Structures are given as C-alpha cells and as structure tokens.
Amino acid sequence: MKKNTLIYFLIMLLLAASCKKHVVEYDTVPVPENTAEFQLHYFVPVTSGAANDINRVEVNSKLVANDKSPLTTYNAIPSGAVGRFYTTAVGTTNIKLYKGGTQLVYDQNCNLQAGKQNIFVYDFSKPPIVFSNGFPYPKIVTDTTGSTAWIKFYNFLFETSGVPTDLKLQYQYQYTKNIITKEKSDWINVGKPVAFGEATGWEPVTVIKEVQISSSSARIDYRIRLINGSGADVGALQVRNSAGNFVDYADWWNASVGRAYHHVFAGMRAATPVSAVRVFTAL
C-alpha cells in the first residue's frame, strides 16, 4: 500500500509540474528604428549556371553570403527571402560581388534609407537601382472569402548585351471569373507602364480560387503591351524564345489570396539569354 501511495504521489507531482505556465520566447533582436533593411537581387543578363553564380557577397566590407549559400543568377538573398532582410547603416552602402570567391566582378555604391528596400544589380559596371519595398504591404479586410493578391512589376529588360530596352511596358493580367464556365476576365492593367529600371507599386490582382476547400490560390495569366510616348498601346511585346523565334510574350503564375509577389522581367528581348519573368514572394 505504501508503495502504491508513493507512486500516486509522484504521478501527481509530475502532473502539477506539467500544468505550470510555460513562457514561449522567440530568439529575436528588434531592428533599431534608423536602420536600413534590404534584399539583394542579381539580374545581370548572363547565362544561368554555376559559372555565373556569385560565391561571395560583401556589404560595407561585411560578408553576407558565400559559397555555402551563393547568390545565383536571377535570384535574391537572403535565401528564401520571404519576410527576411539584411540590415546595415543608413547612407552610402558599398556592395562587392565575387565569382568563385576571389574574382571581384562588382564594386559599386548605393544610398540606402531607413526601412525595407530591394537592391537590384543589373549591370556589373553600373550602380544598383534601389526600390522601396513598399512595406507594410496592402491588405483588405473582409467578412467573406478574400479574392485579392498583390503584384509589383519590374522592368529590367535588355534588347541585347549591354543595351537596356527603351520600350515602356504595360503589364496586364487576366483571371478566371467563373470556375464552372471558365469565363475569363478582360485584360486588366497591373499599375502604370514602366520604363527600364522602374517598377509599379503594389497592385491588386483578383484571385478566384478554383477549389472551394483549398488554400485560396488560382492561375493568373499575364501579357505585356508596348506603350508609346503619347501613352497609346501600340501592340504586344514580342520576345525571342528558346528556338530563336519572335513571339508575343505570354506567361502564367499561380497567386494566393492575401499574398504579395515581385514579378521581375529580365534577360534579353532579341538575344540570349532570353527574357522571362522571375517571381519572388514578399509576403
């Protein structure tokens, strides 16, 4: 009996201990208010592959990436950069990029502000272009199922090697209005036309999910129109494809309700490497 009582007493002690309040702590450090936060994008129009990967990145002489997590072509760091940013001091910022860890291929300065921004390296011989990240991201509060995602479109299209396009591009999207009949919407502008080195703001796109019990995502179709100096639409953007033929640009991407995506158009319109949109999830 004494043995059973002792076991009962030990069990009760363990249960009491397990019911104590545990404080969940997150190992984070608040970012000081006057701090520059940035994501670094590598969009020099070069052939994809290990030979053109950046194996060492230094920002203000501080190592931020190496061959363990390289900056690959048409990509960005921090790796898996949804909601992740590097930090540095506000003001003049020096960026050095190395191939193979020792071959310095880029050494340029830019000016960073407090808050979140996106830095685009698009030419090894020119300073990067810095965009405000647009944080906090837009949102819509609704009592019913949401139907909006957000897109920011960037124009980094080259005509041929070393020749940025002089075309002004209007990004457009089309969504499926009715999942039963598959009726499509008209083509809708994603913000205003943008010249080389420019971007739209965070622009809403409509997402009608095709499966009711799902993660609220759907296919969105995209095209690009050319806009002349008078603001008139003068036709579809034609780009060279992998077979060497010129075709109207067209593509599609899935979008999820409530999320925000960078759509970066880069590469060469009339040469190789051919042009394409690369997508990064901001939120």
N, C-alpha and C positions, 0 to 999 in steps of 0.2 A: 504493500500500500504506500509506504514512504517513497518507494522508487517511482510509482505512478504519479504521486503528488509532485515530486521533483521534476519529472518530465513535463507535466502540465504547467508548472511554474515557469520553466524555461521557454515553452512554446508561447506563453502569454507575454513574456519579456520580448521575444522576437517580434511578435505581432505589434506590440506597443512601439518598438523601435521603427518598424516599417511604416507606421502611421504618422511618424513625425513629419513635419513640413520640410520639404527639401527646396532650396532656392536654386533655380536653374540660372547659371551665369554664362554669358557669352563673352568669349575672349576677344574683345574688340577694343579699339582705341578711337575715340572721337576725332574727326578731322578738324583741325583748327579753322576758324572762320575765314581767315585770309590766306587760304591755301589753294593752289591750282591743282585740279584733278584732270587727268587726261587718259584717253585711249589712243594708241598709235597705230595708224593704218598704212600698209605698204602697197601702193598702187602704181609703181613704176611699170610701164607696159613691157614686161620681159616675159620670156617663156617660163612656164611653171616647171618646177623641179628643184631638186636639192642644190644644183649648181648656182641657182639664183636666190636661195634662202639666205636670210640674214641670221648668222650664228652668234652675233654679239651686238647688243644694243646698249649704248651709254647715254644717259640723260644727265647733263651737268656733271659729267665725269663719274656718275654713279652707274654701276652695272644693273640693268633691269631685266635683261634676258640673255641667255646663252644657248649653246648647242643642245642643252637638255630640254629646252622649250623654245625652239627658234621661231623667228618671225618669218613665216612663209609668204610666198607671193600672193597678192590679192587677199590678204588676211590682216588680222589685227592682234595686238596684245594689249592688256593681259589676255592670256589664252583662255578661251571660254568666257569672253568678256561681258556676259550678261550681268549688268549691275556692278562690274568691277572696274576700278580705275587706279592708275598710279597717282602719286602725289609728288609735288615739288613746290619750290618757292614761286611766288608770283613774279613776273617780269621776264627778262631775256632768258631764254632757255636754249641750251646747245644740245643738239642731237647728233650722235655719231652711230653709223651703221657699218658693220663689218661682215664680209663674206668669209667663210672658212675660219672665222675667229680672229684673223690677223689682217686681212685685206680691207683697208678703210675705203669704203665706196661712197660715204655720205658724211658731210660735216657742215651742218647749217644751223642757223639760229632762227628762233621764232619768239613771239611775245605771248605769254600766257596770262590770263586773267584769273581772278578768284572764281571758284566754281568748276563745273564739269565742262569739258570740251573734247573735241575729236580732232586729232592732228593727222593730216594726210600728206605722206611723202609720195609725190607723183613723178618727180624728175630728180635724178641724182645730182644735178648741177644747180638746182634752184631751192630756195627756202620752202618749207612746207606751207600748206594752207591750213589755217586753224578755224574750226567752226564751233560755235556754241552748241553744246549737246542738247539744249532745249529742255533741261531738267528744271522743275518737276514736269513729268510727262502729262499730256492732256488725259482727261478721263470724263466719262459720262456716268452719272448716277441714274439708275432706272429701277423701277419696281418689277419689271418683267425681264425676260431674257435679253441680254445685250446683243448688239449686232454691229459693233464698230471696232476696227483696229486702226493703227496709225502708221503712215509711211513717210519717211524723209528720203527724197530722191537727190542723188549727187551726180553731176556731170563731170567725169574725168575721161572723156573720150578723146583719143588721138586719131588723126587721119592716117598718118604714117609715123615712122620713128622720129621723135623729136618735134612733131608738128601737131600741136593741140587743135582740136576742131574749132572752127569759127561758127559752127551751127548752134542755133538756140533750140533746145529740146523741150518739148512738152510731153511729159509722162502721163499716160492715161491708163485707166483700169476699167474692167467690165466684170460684173458678178452675176451669178445665177439668181434671178429674182424668185423663181418658183421651182422648188426641188422636185415637184411632180411632173410638170410640163417641160422643165429645163429651159424656160424662157430666160433669155439674157437681158441685162440692162443695156441702155445706151452706153457709149464710151464716155467716161467721166474724167475730167482733168484732175491730176494729182498736183495741186498747187498751181503755181505760175510757171511759164517757161524759164529755163535756166541755161546760162552760158557756161563755158568751160570754167571749172573751179568754183562753181556756185552750187547751192543746194536749196531745196524748198524748205518750208517749215515742217512741223509735224502735221500731216494732212490726213483727215479721216477717210477710211475706205469701208464700205459696207460688207459685212460678212454674214451670210445666211447659211447656217450650218446645214449639212445635208442629212445628218443622222441626229434625230431629236435627243436621244440619250447618248451624248458624246461630249468631247472636250471643247465643243463650240469652235470648230475650225472648218474652213472651206477653201476650195480653189478660187483664186483670183487671177484673171487674165490681164496681160499688160501689152501695150504697144507704145511707140514713140512717134510723135509728129514733129515736122520741121516748121519753125515759126520765123518769118522774115522780119526785117527791120520795121515794117509797118504793123506788126502784130498779127499778120494773116497766116493761116495754116496753108502751107504750100506743098503738103504731101507727106507720105510716110518716110521715115528714116530707113534708108537702105544700108545694109552692112554686109561685109564679106563673110561667108560661112566657111566651115572647115574644108569644104570641097572647092573653095575658090570662086564660088558664085555669089552674086549680089542678090539679097532677098530682103523683103520688108522685115524689120525687126519685130519679133513676137516672142513672148515667153509667158510662163505662169508660175505662181508660187502659192503655197498654202499660207493662210493667215488665221490666227486665232483671235477670238474676241478679247478685247482689252489689252492686247499686246502692241508694242511699238517696234518697227523694223527700219533699219538703214538699208536702202536699196542703192548700191554704188555701181554706176555704169562706167566701165573702164575697158582698156585694151585698145585695139586699133580698128578703125572703121574699114579701111581699104588695104590692110596688110595683116601680117601675123606678128604677134599673137592676136587672134580675133577678139572682138569685143563681146562683153557679156555683163549682165547684172550679177553682182555678188551681194548676198543678203546677210546682215548681222542683226541679231535680236538685241534691242536696247532694254526691253522690259518684258 
